[in-house]
Amino acid sequence: MASKDDRKKLKRGFVEEEEEEYPNVSPKKSVKKGKPQNIFDLDLSPPSSGSHERKGVFPYSYFSNPEILNETCLPPKAAFFNNLSSTPVKDEDYDFALLVFRTFKCKKFADYLQLYQQLDVILLAEVFTSFRQKCLQFYKLDPCHFITAADLTWNAGLKYTKVELELFSDINMYLWIENSIRGGICFVGKRYALANNPFIPGFNKHEEESYIIAVDANNLYGYAMSQPLPIGHFFWLTKDEVRNLDVFTLSSTDTVGYF
């Protein structure tokens, strides 16, 4: 339910989002009972041209001073050149901008700017609403009750697996784990390295060939979270057990892990 015009009249309706969409994809909608109406129809209610169901097109570089707001027509196609990517606007995108300008009866460029910003925010709200409905449908969890996506994912995993995590009852165990946590930049601290191979100038064939490569590992946190995680039954090893433990015989899929 939302206010319309003078905020005294109310408009109510129901629709169902068929699938989760992103801002550059037209949302698919079908009217059904028992579902909350989408934000587009509540807020804008434009003609059924599809002109409000995708991310808009805007001439960012062209809009360089306030006087442009008073222009009574959409700028020419060349004005939509993307300086960031050094690419011209596509024909279909410019045609879409013209369609929006006409459909919403914009009288000035200021109207188009306001509409572009409004649609951008509403599209994001539509996507989040759809995402929220999916989470409630599959996980029975509301994303609005979580600060981050990682927090939501963690709770969804606990609910799906029905795992009960055991808390530390030994303060020394807790402090030992806490003090062992490491983070931040990880690199080989070698100040200078000189390569010698046929692919670089100054190659000396009488010396051993050597190469320099850049190695980067991404998604370390996500990878760690996808591996078997400790859930309980924590215990200390004795000194003899530590001495006799052969770490090379251990597997990441063992039911018992060591830290």
N, C-alpha and C positions, 0 to 999 in steps of 0.2 A: 504494500500500500504506500502511495506517495502523493504528496500534494501537487497540484497542477495549477498553473496560472497564478491566481491570487492566493494560493495556498489554503483556500477554503473548500474547494471542490476536490474530491479524492477520486482516483482512478484505480481500479483493481483488476487484475488478470492473472492467468496462470499459463506457464509454458514449461517445457522440459528441454534441458540441454542434452542432446543426443551424444555428444562426445566433447572431450576437452580440446580446446582450440588455442592457438597462439594469435597474437595481434595481427599478423599478416595473412591470416587465413579466415575466410568468411565463416562465422559461426553458423552451425546448422540448428534450426529450432523447429519444434512442432508443438502445437497447442494441445495441452492435455489438462484434465482436471487434477487438482490436488498438488500441483507444483507451483512454486512461486514464479511470478512473471519476471521476465528478464529486464535488466536495467535499461536497455535501449528503449523499449516500449513505454516504460514508466517515465523516462526523462525527456525523450525527444519526439517520439511518434511521427517520424517523417513519412513521406510517401513510400510505398513498397517497391523501391527501386534497387535495394541492396546497397545504396550509397553510404550506408552507415555501418556496414558489417565487415569492414577491414580497416587496417591502419591507413591514415590519410597521407597525403603528399604535400610537402611544404617547401617553398623556395627559401631556405635558410640564408644563403649568401645574399640573395636579392633584397631581403628585408634588412636594410642597413640604416634607415632613419624613420622617425615617426610619421613623416609626411606620406609615406607609402600607404599608411592605414586608410587614407582618404581616397585612394584610387578606386574607381567604380567598376573595375573589371579584373579578372584574373590576369596576372602577368603572362607574357608570352612564354612559349615552351623553353626558350633559351635561358630564361630566368631561373629555371628549376635545375640548372646544372649543379651537380654535387661536387663542390670543391674538395671535400674530404677524401672522396674516392676517385676524383678526376673523371667522372663518368656523366654523360648526359642523361636526362630523364627518359624513361622508356615511353613509347607512344601510348601504351595502355595505361600507364600511371598518370600521364598528363590528361588523357581522356577521362580518367576517373576523377581527377581534380576538377575538371570542367563540369562533370556530372554532379559532383557535390555542390559546387558553386550555384548551379542552376536549381537543383532539387531543393536546397534549403533557402533559395531565394535571397542569396547574399547581395546586399546593395553596395557594400564597400569591402575592401580587403580586410578591414578590421573585423567584419562579420565572419569572414573565412578564417582568420586567425583564431578568433574566439571559438568557432565551431571545431577547428582542428584540435585545439587543446582540450575541449570538452569531450570530443570523441575519443581522444587518446586516453584520457582518464577513465572513461566509461568502458572502453575496451579492456583495460587492465582489470577493472572491477568485474567485468563479465568473465574473464579468464580465471580470476581468483575464485569467483562464485562457483564456477564449474569445477575447479580443483577442489574446493571445499566440499561440494556435493559428492564427488568421487571418493574422497577420504571418508566421509560419513557413511557412504554406501559400502565400501570394501573393508574399512578398518574400524568403523564406528568410533572414529576419533575426529575431533574438530580442530583443524589447523589453527583456528583463532585462539586456541588455548595453549599454543606453544610459541616460544619466542623465535626459534629457528627451525629450518627444515631438518637439520640433524637431530634436534630434540624430538620432532614428530616421527622421524624414521626409527629412532632408537625405541621409542615407546610402541610403535607399530610392530617392531621386531619382537619385543618382549611379549606383546599380546598375542602375536601369531604363534610363537614357539611355546608360550605358556611356561617359560623358564622363570624360576624363582631364584633371584640372586642372593647369595649368602653375604652378609656384611661381616667385616672384620671384627672379631671380638678381642684380638690382641693388638694393643696400641703400637707395639713395636713393629708388627707386620705392616700396619697402616703407614707409619712414618717411614719405614724402609722403602715401600713402594712409592710413596709421595716424593721422597728425596732422590729416587732413581729416575724420575721422569725427566726427559731431556727434550729440548725443542730448539727451533731457530735455524740459523744457517748451518749447513753441513757441506764442507768442501775440503779438498786437499790443499793444505797450506804451503805449497811450494812456490816460492817467490819468482823463480825464473826457470824456464824450460826452453830448450832449443831443439827444433826438429831438424832432421837430416834425411831427406828422401828425394827421389827424382822429380817430384811434383812441385818443388819449391826452388827459388833462386839460391845460388850458392851451394848447391848439393855437392858434397865431397864423397866421391865413390870409394875412397880409400878408408872411410870411417863407417862404423856400423849405422845402418839405417834406423831411423826413429821417427815416430809420428806423434802428433798431438791431436787428441779428439775431445770434444765436449760431450759429457755424459750427464743426462738429467733424468731423474725419476719423478714421474707425476703421480698424483693421487695416492700418496703414501698413507694418508689417513683412511681414505676409502678402501684401499687394499687391506689395511690392517683390520678394519671393521668387518671385512668379508671372510676373514679367517676364523678358525675356532677360537672362542674367547673363554677365559676362566669364569666359572660361575659359582664355585664354592669348594669345600673340603680343603682348605688351605692348611699347610703344615710346614714346619722347618725341617731341613735335612741335617743330619748329624755330620760332623767333620769326616767321619769314615765314609758316609754315603756320598758326600761331595767328591772325595778322592776317588771313589770307585765308579762314579758316574761318567759314562762315555757319551758325550753329547752327539757324536757322529752316528750313534745307533738310534737316535731319537727321530721321530717323524712328526710333522706338523699336524697329522691327523690322529695322533695318539690321544687316548682318553685322559692322560695325565701329562701336564706340561710343567716346565721349570722356568723360573725367572731369576 
